[in-house]
Amino acid sequence: MSATNRKIISLSHGEATSDGAGVRMTRLIGSRAQPPLDPFLMLDFFGSERPGDYIGGFPDHPHRGFETVTYMLAGKMRHFDNHGHSGVIEAGDVQWMKAGRGLIHSEMPEQTEGLMRGFQLWINLPAAEKMSDPAYQEFKAAQIPVVQREGATIKVIAGTADGVAGPVRAPHVDAVYLDIALAPGAAFVHDLPEDHEGFFVVYEGEAEAPGETGAIALRGLTLAALGPGRTARLKAGAAGAKALLLAARPLREPVAWSGPFVMTTREELMQAYADYQAGKF
């Protein structure tokens, strides 16, 4: 096995939590089990057929200083912000929102029954971008390219696979966001920049990836943080697997984080609260 293979350095099944108006979810990054992985601040998985687990949604709330990435696997969510931007995110769609200097938005279910399932990721912004104007990159499922390999189907949301580039651009961290579906026993191999943090999230089926002393089984909802190297490897089990591969260049900047605001100093953090209370978002 090549010395450049990225090996699993930690595993997490996340922690059950709730956010917004009681939406039940599993926190895969940003918990005691898995602290932030620079520049990734938080990653939540939500998935339920019980309306009571999601119907309250996420009423109006502010953000400043980072990006949120919503990727829907099933169901519909309506987004609205105080700058007049709105839209519906459906199965297979992605919304990459830069909160920048601040906005107030809501994310509410556009359904009263059925399965609601997906991921929301928080990515830190560099200090130079924290007070930039809010912006959106929104793409429907049909706009996200798909790469076919033997035994593998890869949706390229950000970064590239086999020379095919995803529609999302995140140059400040050079982000990679791939959604991978593997047939039973199929292998996935992908080179990442060596300076990037990276991890797999297996969210269906079973798989295995290299560890320090051999292959490590990944069962259930599992986040596998990858160590240094270049090549990320994943092999599906007998029932196949679905997984995300995420990677990005660390910012290596101070983080002052409280609730919905992520800045670089305590003074900036206090100013964010003051600006919000003064109606400057």
N, C-alpha and C positions, 0 to 999 in steps of 0.2 A: 504493500500500500504506500502510495507516494507520501513523502514527508510534507507536501504542501496541502494534504487533505485537512480540511477543518474538522476538528473533533468536538464532540459534545463536551461542554465544560459544566453545564448545570441543566437540570430538568425541573419543570414546574407544571403542576396541573391547575394552577391559579387558585384564587380564593373567591368564594361566593360573596356577592355584595349587592347593593342596590344603589341606584342613582336617579336623578331627576325626581319624578313623582312616583317613586317606588318601582322603577323598572329593575327586574331581576337580571343579573348578569354574572359572568365569571371574569375576574380581573387577572389577566395573565402577566402583565407588566405593571409595576407601580404598587405592588403589594409587599408584604413581608417576605413572601415566598420568592418573589422575583423583583428586586428593586429596579429602577430605571436603567436602561442600557443606552447610554449617550449615543445619539441624540433622541432616542425613543423614551418618552416620558411615561406613557401608559398605553395599555392595550386591553380592551374589553371585548368579550364575546357574549352576544345575546342570542338566545335561541329557545323559543317556547311556542307551543300551540295553545297555551292558556291565556286568554285575553287579560286576565288579572295580573299577569306577569309583565305586561308591556303597555296596557291601554293608557296609563297615566302619562306616558311619554316624558319629554323633557321640555317643560314650559320655559318661558323667557329666562335666559341666564347670560351673563357676560363672559367674554374671553379677551385676553390680551397676551401677546408675546409668543405665540406658538401656532401650530397648524393642527387641524383635526382632519382625519381621513376616515370617511364612512364608506364601507364596502358592504353592500347588501347581497345576501345569499337567497333570501326569501322574504316576501312581504313588501310593504310600502311605507315610507316615512315622508312626511311633508316638512320642508324646511322653510323658515321665514326669518328675516332679520330686520333690524330697525333702519337699514339703509334702503329697504324696498326690494331686496332680493328674495325670491321664493322659488320653490320647485318641489317636485316629488322624486324621491330616490327609490327605484324598484329593484327587483332581483337582477343581479349582475351589474348594476350601476355603481359608479364610484363618484364621490364628491370629496375634493381635496380643497379644504377651506383654510386660507391664511387669515387668522384673526388680526395679525399686525397690531396697530395701535389701539384697536378695540372695536367691538360690536356687541350687540345684544341679539341673541337669536333663540329660536325654539325648534325642536325636532319632535313632531307629533305623529303617532300612527295614523295612516290613511286606511285603516281597516279596523273592524270590531271583532273579527274572528279569524281563525287560521294561523298559519305558522309565520312568525316574525324571527328572522335569523340573519346575523351578520357580525361584522367587526367594526369597532371604532378605535382608531389609533391616534395618539397625540405625539407630535414631533416638535422638538424645540426649534426655535428660530435663533440664528446668531444675533448677537447684541446689535449689530448694524441694521438688522431687519425688523427688530421688535416694534419700532414705531412707524413702520411702513403702512401704506394704505391696505385695508382689507381687500382680499381678492379670492376668486373662486376658479377652480378647474373642475368642471363637471362633465362626465361622459356616460352615455348610455351603454348598455351591454354590447350593442351592435358596433359601437365605436372602439371597443377594446380588442386589439388584435390577438389572434390565437395561433400558437405554434404547435405543429404536430410532430412528435417524434415516435419512434417505435414504443408502443405501450404507454405513451405520455401525451397529455393535452395540457398546454401551458398558456394561460391567459396572462398577457404582458401588460400590466397596469402602469408600471414605471420601470425604468431601466431597459435593458435589451435581453433578448434570447434569440440565439441563432441569427443575429443581425437585424432582428425585428424590434423596433423601439415602441415602448408604450406611450400613450398620449400624454401622461402626466409629466411635467417638468419640475424638478426640485433641485436646481443646481447648487444651492447652498449646502446641501448634504449629499448630493449625487445619489438619490434614493433608488432602491430596487424594490419592487413589489410584484411578486409573481404568485398566481394561484395555479396549483399543479394537481392534476387528476392522473393517478397511476393505475394501470391495469394490474391484476394480481401478479405478483412477482416482478413487476417492471422496476427498472432503476432510473433514477434521475441524477444527472451530474451537471453542475453549473459552476463556472468560475466567477468569483467575486473579486473586486479590488482588495488587495491585502490590507489596506488601511481602514477597511469598513468593519463595523460591528455587524453581526448577522445572526439570524435564528430561523428555525423552522417552527411552524405551528401545525401539528397534525390535528385535523378537526373531524375527519371521518376515517373509519377503517383502522388498519394497523400498518406500521412501517418500522424500519430500523435504520440507524445511522451510525457512523464510526464513533467509537469512544476511545479512551486512552488504552484500554486493554482488550478491545474487541467491539463487535456490534452491540448497540444498545436498542432494546425494543421500545417503541413509542406507541402506547395504547391509550385510547380515549382521547379527550382533549388535552394535548400536551405541548408545551413550549420547550424546545431544545435550543439553548444558547450555544453558539458555535465559537470555538477558540480561534486563534490566529491561523493563517494559511491562505490558500487561494480557492481550493475546490470544495464546494458543498455537495454532499452525496446523500441520497435517500433511496431506500429500496422498499417497495410495498410488500405487505404480507399477502396471505392467501386470498383475502377478500378485497384486495386493492386498497387504495388510500387517497385521501385528498389532503392537501397541505398548502400553507403559505410559506414562501421564502421571502423574508424581508431583510434588507441590509441598508446601511447608510454610513457616511463618513462622520465620525464623532466631532463635535464642536470644541470640546475641551475648554469650555468657558464656565464661569461660576453660575450657579442656578439658585435663584431666590424664588421659591414657589409657595403659593398659598391659594388653595381652592382653584378658582378659574383664571388666575393670573400667574404667568411664569416670566420672571425678569432676571436680571443679573445681579442686582444689589437690593438690599432691604429698602433703601430709599426709593428706588424705582417701584418696588412693590407697594409701598405706602402711597406713592403718587398714583398708582393705578387705582387703588381703592378710592382715593380722594377724587380722581377724575370721574370715576363711575358714579359716585354719590352726587357729584356736581352736574351730572347729565352731559358729560363731554364725550360720551361714546356715540 
